[in-house]
Amino acid sequence: MISTNDMRPGQTLDIEGALLTITYYQHVNPGKGQAFVKTKLKNVKTGAVTDRTFRADEKVNLAVLDKREMQYLYPDHAGLVFMDNQSYEQLHVDPDLLGVAAKFLKDGMTAMVPVYEGIAVGAELPATVSLLITETEPGFKGDRVSGALKPATLETGAVVQVPLFIEQGESIKVDTRTGEYISRA
């Protein structure tokens, strides 16, 4: 239990059985009345963001997440399988918790997996990954128009928009948060 006066962005709270991460925190002390704390809380499992106001000095449950470096192994019927690099324990992660980033997972990739009471509650991939283009339309001489894009299929099966000059067989960097092309690798 911590006081709302001690809360900070980045901390995870256990409120009514839901894990919520603080993304915004403001302590308000009006001229009249009791002080209060405004927060924006992001649900760890669903990604939904809610505004919540607490009384000053109210007690809330602090959830302690154990962030482990894990290696992605393979997908199966129960979700995505990750292996702990230290203990070799395998955990299943729901692909919905990764959002757009799940399309850019490839075998052997390392991710930070937050674990709460033995259950994986997400996975944080590196901000960028290098992936090979397996299929795209050929680029022609003169295809250097600024801003023109074409679809390209990556080795993971994901499709991203790339500039016209990118060829099949090239490696590119992709932003795992937005799913956008960044540059050649």
N, C-alpha and C positions, 0 to 999 in steps of 0.2 A: 504494500500500500504506500502510495506517495500522496503528498498534498498537491492540489492543483497549482499552487504557487511554485512548485518545483518542476512542473512539466516543461519539456523542451521539444522543439520539432525534431522528428526522427525517432522519438520514443514510441513504443508500441504498448497500447493499453488493452486490458481484457475487460470489456464492459458487456455485461449480460451475456456472456458466452461468445461474443464476437471479438475478433482481434482487429484493433483499429490503430493505425499509425498516425501520429500527429504531423500534419503538413504545415499548419499555421497556428500560431499561438500569440494572443494579445491579452495582457492584464489591463483591465479597465477599472479606474477608480473615479466614479462620478462625484460631482460636488455634493450631491445628496444621495443618501442610501448606501447600501452595501457594495463593496467591490466585487467584480466578477471577472471571469476568464472566458474569452471568446476563442474557439478553436475550429479548425477544419480537420476532420478525421477521415482517413481513407481506409476502407475495409480491405484487409489483407487478402481475403479470399475472392471477393467479388470485384474489387477495384472501385466501388461506389464511394463518392465523396459526400460527406454530410457536414453541416455546420452544427456545432453544439456549444451551449453556454453552460458553464459551471459556476457555482458560488465560489468565492475566494475561500481558500483553505478547506475545500471539500476533499475527501479522501477517495482515491481511485486506485484500481488494481493495475500494477505495472506488470506487463507480460515480458518475461525474459526469453528472447529468441536466441538460439544457438546457431550462429551462421557457420556453416561448414563448407569447405571447398570440396566439390564433388565432380566426378566425371560422368558425362552422359554416355549411357550404354546403348539402349534401344527402346523403341516403343512397344508396348504390349496392351492387352485388353484392359488392364487396370490403370494405365497411364504411361507416363514416361519414366523409365528406370534410370536412376542415378546411383553411383557407387561412391561411398565415402573414401577419400584418398588415404585416410589414416587407418580406419578400422575395417575397410572393405565391406561394410554393411551396405545393403542395397535398399533404397527407398523409392516409392512411387510418388510422382508429382502429377497432379491433374494438369493436362495441357492448357485448360482454360485459364489457369493462374498465370501463365506466361504471356498470354495475349498474342500480339503480332510476332514476338520473338520466337515462339515455338516453331515457326516455319523455317527458321535459320539454324536449327540444331543439327549438328552432324556428329557421327560417332566419334567418341574420344574427346569432345569439347569439354572444357572445364567451366563450371559455373559455381556461384555462391548460392547455397540452398539454406534458407532460414528454416530451422526446425523448432517446433513448439510442442513440448510434451511428447516427443517421439514421432510427431507427424510433420511431414514437410508441408510448409504453407506457401510455397512459391519457389522461384529460382531467378537469380539475377545473372543474366548473361553479360559478357563484355559488351561495351558500347558499340564496338564495330567487330565484324567478322569478315574474313577473306573467304570467298566462295568461287568455285569454278562455274563458268557458264557452259551448260551442256547443249543448249539450243537457242538460236536466235537467227533472225534474218541476216544475210551477209551485208557487210558494209561496202559501199562503192566509193570510188575516188570522187571527191567533191561532196561527200556526205559530212560536211563540217558545219552545217547550219546550227547556229546557236539556239539552244532551247528545244530542238526537235528530239523526240524520244521514240524508242521502240521497245516492245516487250522482250524479255530474256528469261529463259528458264534456268534456274540454278541447280547445282548438284543435289540439293535437298528437296527439289520439286517446287520450290517457291518461284513465283514470277514477279520480277521487278522491272521497272521502266529504266532503260539505260540510253545514253546518247547514241546516235546513229553510227559513230565510228568504232564502237565496241564490237569485237568479233567473237564468234564461238570458240571455246577453248581458252579464252583469257580468264584471269582471276580478277575479281573486283571486290572492293570493300563496300559493305552494306551496313547501314545504321540499324541495329536490332530493335531500337525503341520505336522507330517510325517505319522501317521497312523500305527506306529509300537508298538509292545508289549514291555513293560518296565519291569514289575515284577508282582508278585502276589499282590493283594490289602490287 
